[in-house]
């Protein structure tokens, strides 16, 4: 059957990521660290520096996995750069568009890969109940892309974004009707797999600043390739305030519908999928009992002492790491479990525009709130209004330059202009 759609790609930016894990414990910490895996949206990966691991293995997803034994007070570092690509799902007839740069010509899965991305896991269970619900949602749709689109629309319409989630996994998402990006991704993957559509959860981060984790999906269609989906961002976009925050902070698109089949190319991929085997094996059998008072989390329907136990020999996910504490763990930061990272845009103009965007955004709201706050006390300092308008103008120009402006920012521009005109009594 001839495909009606194809994926096209266009390079956006080159990013550098500096990852660190500091062992702040009093004893050794074991670290399983996913090294970056190439994909159509993350190419030309260059390892710039890396602490030599004790062992390296290859996961079924194609991710290299590095294993470290980190002494007290020691640090593991990994720096790499890559070229990020925007992804668009377009009708085949649009292939002559001048914006098209490249297509995915390797749209074939091996039998082993297909089975791997159809499997049932604690976070992505493929049950009869989920399959029956998925069949009700897709209705009379038979083509995989249309089925996936209806699943996407259903999740966006009936579930809401909430952080932190009460527990992790697709079943928890169905129960509570809310969750963060991971829960959106796990539920979409479970629906797709129940309909024999290979699907994987992409574990990564926003390509901005320090430690901005994120998760989304890719589902596979023969002859087309891995098609990206981000239901959590689409759900967030229903709220205009969050829409402004996401566009300004992460450079997302403003339309939720665009997040079916399309990504903006401003993300890092750490690893693919959930429930990944730890190599060498996690020593659950020799681990001492979980210390009293150590916090456990509900992950895939079972309580997990994260960093003190594995999940049947697997890491629930690698973002980008999983740890084992050998003594009584005393972590009090997320970085003790995952490490931390900082993202840089390598091109000078791109990096400079990012800082201008951040600074002008902060100063715009600072002067705007000061102006209206003081107005409540009959103190109308019009200079503050002028300054807020000036910094918003700078913000708007920067967003346009970075291709991140949208209707809310233009609406703000109109309102700010009217406010400025009012202060000078020009109308």
Number of C-alpha atoms within 10 A of each C-alpha: 4 6 11 11 17 22 25 22 22 19 16 15 17 20 23 21 23 18 19 19 21 18 24 19 20 15 15 19 23 18 25 25 28 24 22 25 17 16 14 21 23 23 17 13 18 13 15 12 11 14 13 13 16 10 13 18 15 14 16 14 15 15 18 16 25 22 22 19 17 20 16 14 12 14 14 19 16 18 18 18 22 21 18 27 23 19 23 23 18 16 12 13 10 13 17 8 8 7 11 15 11 14 18 14 11 12 13 15 17 8 8 10 13 16 14 16 23 22 16 17 17 20 26 29 21 22 15 10 10 21 18 13 14 23 17 11 19 20 10 10 14 9 10 19 20 13 21 26 17 17 24 27 17 16 23 23 13 11 18 20 20 15 9 11 17 15 20 24 26 29 22 22 23 17 8 13 16 21 25 21 25 24 29 31 31 31 27 29 31 31 28 26 26 25 19 16 22 25 29 28 27 27 24 21 22 21 26 20 15 16 18 17 19 21 29 28 26 23 23 22 20 14 18 21 20 24 22 25 26 27 32 27 28 26 25 21 23 16 11 12 11 14 23 20 15 17 19 21 17 18 23 24 23 23 13 20 20 17 23 22 23 21 22 20 22 21 25 26 24 23 29 27 26 21 21 19 20 24 17 14 10 22 13 15 7 7 14 12 10 14 12 7 6 13 11 15 14 15 20 22 15 13 13 17 17 21 21 24 23 22 21 13 17 18 21 24 21 26 23 23 22 25 25 22 23 16 15 16 19 12 15 9 9 10 16 21 20 21 24 21 21 16 23 18 20 16 11 9 9 16 14 13 18 20 12 16 22 15 14 20 19 15 17 22 15 15 19 20 15 15 21 16 13 13 13 9 8 9 11 16 14 16 13 19 21 21 18 26 23 18 23 24 18 18 25 23 16 21 21 13 12 14 12 20 22 18 10 15 19 12 11 15 16 12 13 20 16 13 16 20 13 12 16 10 8 8 7
